[in-house]
Each structure stands twice: as structure tokens, then as C-alpha cells.
Amino acid sequence: MQPKSIAVALALTLGLLHADLSAAAGETGAKPLLKRAAVAAGGRGAGEDVFGRHVFQVLLGEFALQRGDLKLALEAWGDLAVRTRDPLVLARATEVASFARQYDAALELAKLWLEVEPASAKARQAQSSLFVVTNRLDELAPQLATLLKQDPDSLGSNLMQLNRMLARHSDKKAVAKLVDQLAMPYDSVPEAHFAMSQAAATAGDYMRALNEAEKALQLRPDWEAAALVRAQLQARQSTATAGDSLRQFVEGHPTAGDARLALARLLISEKNYNEARLHFDRLLKEHPESPEVIYPVAMLALQQGDTTTGRQQLEKLLKSDFPDKSAIHFFLGQLDEEQEKPDAALQHYRLVGVGDQFIAARSRAAQILQRQGRLEEAREIFHEGGVGAAEKSQLLLAEAQMLREAGRVDEALHLLESGLARQPDNLDWLYEAAMLADRLGKHELLELRLKHLLGLKPEHAQALNALGYSWAERNVNLGEAAKLIAKAVKLLPEDPFIMDSMGWVLFRQGKLPEALKTLERAYAIRADPEIAAHLGEVLWHLERKAEAERLLQEAARKNPENEVLTGIIKKLLP
């Protein structure tokens, strides 16, 4: 017996096809099928089999989808939908139009679908989704309001979905207004206030967001999600208030693990490590296999000097599904290095992949090899493959710095100059090459590299300072040096080393009182031996020789190897 319903025909045909829109998107062309099918179906006259025609059109639309011919698929399904006005066909046609990003056509089909099937929640949901995609919030409001009314059993969860549905809309204030319009009729429902809180926060109205979160908690005092949102909003004004809020909630609801975890993390940010440790210890007992708990426990233990617990938890993480194993290997490498286990540290550092700790791990591994007298092997660490251009740039810089620390300054400079021959505008290489040239007394090269760098980035504070200080140190171009350093001071007004440069150029210009004031401020921020050397010399020239001698001798006791300080002492205190 032949099926008589287009719905039955559609169900049978789609059941055979198992069509998948996302898979179909990658295939092409169903026009040959259309031609062949048209020839096969032609010449039947007035007695044409309507059911067969429907099946043919369904097949045509689905095969077109499979071959990526979205235009033909939409034509086939759209025509069939308009002719048959069958809800199942209209649903499929709307889906196809949406997939083809023909949103106007999709909206027309969804409108027709609702005319045919006014009580269909699926039709209304489809139309609402299209209103979201096309940013038609005014038309969306009544549709969503109807959907909320139609499904009272799922009202709470539907209210919670509002912000997620509207997340892609750029006008966050308009979204907040819409959410208010939809949620306000449900004043006794905690999810309504939660939705309004989320929308207000996204729109930047944090006070309103906090008020709505409070209302949600008043209606549902044990709601952990609302307590977390309230604390996040409170933390914008006062972390202490947020901490008290979470502490009170956790005391009243001891099994609220997420709230306890948030409280523990907040306590760490406040450097309240002892209380944080108590919460983490409880969390660890309740969730002994949770990486989300184990990782902060490990970090906190290390912060408090409990390396035994820190190592145990880190090693446990290595056996878990924690995603960032590289970070764990890096921290274990640090532990091994501190505990004078260089070979174990080296093994961990080598297992750190490309990411946040990659360059630091490679540098530490190289330093271990360098200390073992294996400098060439250390250099190989920086030449291992499998890294991108950014990592290669950083690795070359790290290798140059290692060579510099090993006293092989000429080789370090040669390495950087070779790199600059390939990439002359690399800012990091230019700056490091200038610093190495300075150590080698190659002042023309220093100026060349720093001027090129400043041509690329005029606001590079460290380059401005370095060039100005170089001139001040050599007692040349003092007016220009003062201008460069003054610009650097504006960019980084609290940097003690730039203050030191300014003090030194003022000294060279004979402005001793101004130099003294600047250097004293720099030394108060950081008691660096080179700042001490400059400050001591200014005091000496101001005839405050006893103060200068005390300052220099004290600095020398703390920094006996500093060449600048040693040079000043030999000069002033023979």
C-alpha cells in the first residue's frame, strides 16, 4: 500500500538518507541528479503521482545538501514547504535555510510554520533563534515570552538560558533590557533574578547585578551559583566583603565545594595562606582526585615552603587528566634544582612543551648543563626543533644571554648580529645587542642599534634610558641624554634604574643637589649597588665624604663582586 502523507514520505526518505547538515557542507553539486530525475519524471501529464514527486523533491534536497549545493537544497526544500504546508517539511526547510545562512528565507519559512502549527514550541524556538541571529530583539521579545509561558515546568532552566542565547548580541544594554522585560513577570522565581543579574553585569551595571543576585539568594538561600556570582560582584569593590560573603555561605552550607574553592582562591589572593590551606585540605579530603583542587593545594604548599606536600601533589597531577602537564614538569624541575638534583631537574625541564614555561624551562636546562661544564650541549638545548618563529626568536635571545653570563660576550654579540642580519627589526635582539656592544666598548654599534630600535618604537623606555645613560657615562651629548632619559622617566616614573640614569646625567651636568635628590629616591626604591655607587660619588662631591664612605662600604659588603661599585670605591677611597 502506497503512503498517502507527505509527513510519512519525508520520514521514510530521511530515515533512508540519514542526512547530516554539517557533513553535507563539505560536498558539491547535485545538478546532474536533478536533470536525470527530471527526465525520469517527465511526460506524466495531469495524472502525475504527487507522492512520487514529493519523494523526488526530498531526495533532491538531501542529495544537494550532501554535495554542498546549498542553493539547490534550499530551492527544493523551500518549494516543497510552501506547496505542501506540511509542518515536518517546513521544519526541515527552515533548518536548511538557516544552515545556508539565508536568514530572511528562514524567517519566512518559520513564520509560515507557525501559521500552520501555532502551538508548536519547536517552530517558535526556531523563529526565536533566527531573531537572535539577525539581531531583531524587538520581534524576539514576544516570542520568548510565549515560550516561557508555554513551558511552566521548565521555567527556571529556560530563564537561565536567556543570557546564553543572547550572548552574541553586541548591544549588551539592549540585551539587559530584554532580559528584564522577560524575567520581571516572574518576580518570585530565583532564576529570574539570576538572569537579570547576569544581564546587568554583562552590560556593566554591577550595582544592579549585585542587587539581583542578592534577591536570587533571598528566594533560594542554598543556591551556590548565586552565592558565587554575588561574591564575584562584591570583589569588584572589596575582596574582604567577598571573602566574608563566601565564608558565611560556606559555614551555612559546608558541602558547597565550588564556593569553598572560590573562598580558598580569594584567600590566596589576599595572602591569607593559613586559612586558605584549611579550606584546601578539606576540599582535598572530599575530592582527592580533582585536579582543580590538587593544583592549588600544590601551589599553596610550595608557597608555604612545604615542598614535600607540594611534590606529592604535583606528582599526583602527572598521573591525572590535568591538561597542562608542562607546567607540572616545570615546577617539579624547579623543586629538583633547588634540592640539588640537577639530572632529575633536567629531565623535567626537557619535558616542558611549547607554552608559558617553555622558554624558561629551556633556559634553566641550559644553565644546568652550563654549570656542569657542558656549554656546547647547553647551546643545543636552544636549537631543538618543533617550535614556531616566536619561540625561535626567544630561544636565540636566551642563548645569547647564557653566553653573556658565561663570559663569552663576543660570541653572544656575534649570535645576535647573525640573527639581526636575517631579522633587522627584532626589538629584543636590537636591545640585547646594544647592551652587549656597550660591555665590549663598541659605542658606535650601541648607538646604531638603539637608534634603529627607537626608530621602530619611539616609546621604548629602556632603549631611551640606555642611550641616554651611555652618553652620560661617557660625558657626551649631555643635553640630548637628559631629554631621552626625561622621556623614559615619563613612561616609567617609578623605575629606579631610569631615576638612577637621570641622577647621573644631572651629576654630569654639575647639578649636584638635583642629582642627589633623584639618586636618593632611586636608592630608597631599590638598594642596587650601581645606584649606591652613583649616590656615593655625588655625596663625595658635595663634601659629605663620611656619608659617602659609609654608604659605599655597606653596599660593598652586600655586593662584593659588583664592578661599578668596586671601581668607585677604588677611585674615591684608595
C-alpha angles and dihedrals in degrees: 000000000000118000111249102194126079087215090058091046091050093048092050094046096046090046089059094045101044086200118197117198096204093049092044092058093077098056131081146224131000097178095107088055090050093053094047092046091048092053091047092050097042129109098028094123126195094338093063114151103250093194091053090050090053092050090048091052092048090051091046093052094046096046089049089054092050090053094046095248095139094167093057092042091054093046091052097045095038093052092047091049094051093045097045101031085205112159093222092051092045090052092052093044091051090050092050093048091050092049090050088051090238091138098167090055091045091053092050091050092047089050090052090046090056091047090054095040108023094172095052111122089191092056091049091047091051091050092047091051090052091050088054093049092049094043094240097147095160091058091041097060099071091043093053092043089055092048091052091051093046094057109043092159090063097036096119096049092043091053089050090054095055098088093044090052091051098039095108094055109107098210100077094177090055089049091051090050091051093048090050090051092051099040103040095077087064098058093150093054113091092208089060091060091043090054091049090048092053093047093048092049092050089051091052097251096128098165091055089045091054092048092052092047089053090051091050090053092047089056093042109022095180096054105125096189091057091047090053093049091048091052092048090053093045091051089064087069104025130002088197091059090047090050093050090048093052092042091054092047093049091049090054094042108032094177093058095115098174092051091048090050091050090049092050091050091048090051090053090053087053090049090241091140099161096057091041089054091055091055093045091050090056092046090050091054091050096041106025094163100043113115088200088065101031095056098056090042089056093047092047092049090052090047089056093046094252095137094165094061091038092054093045092053094044091051089048089054090055088063094047132074092263103149100216102061089156091067090051092051090049094053092044088051090053091050092050091047092051090048090051097250098133098167093052090046091050091052092053094045091053089056093058108109130205109303142080096328098035100100093040091050092050091048093050092047089051092049091053091052091045091054088051090055093252097123098151091049087048090055090053088062088071094051102056114126134238098072133115131241094269092053092046090054092051092045092054089051091049091050091051091050091050091052090049091052089049089056094251094122095151091056092046091053092046090052092052094045089052089053092048090053086064098034108023094174099056102130097200093049092047092053095045092046089053092051091049091047088054091054089051093048092246095141096164090056091046091054092045094053096043094047090050090049092050090049087059096040113016092181095058098130096193093051091048089051095045095052093044092047092048090056092044092049090052090042094236134122089011095166092053090042090055091051093051094048092045088055090050090050090055090052095046107017096171098047106119094203093055088047087052090054091050091049091050095050089048088053091050089051090053094248095134102165091050091045092051093050092049095046093047089054092048092049091049089057094045127007094215117167094232092051087049090052092053093043090049092052092050091050089049092054090048087059092249090125099151091055091046092051093049092049094047095046092049091049090048092054089056096040108028094160099053108119097202093051092045090050093052092048091051090048097048103026107037 
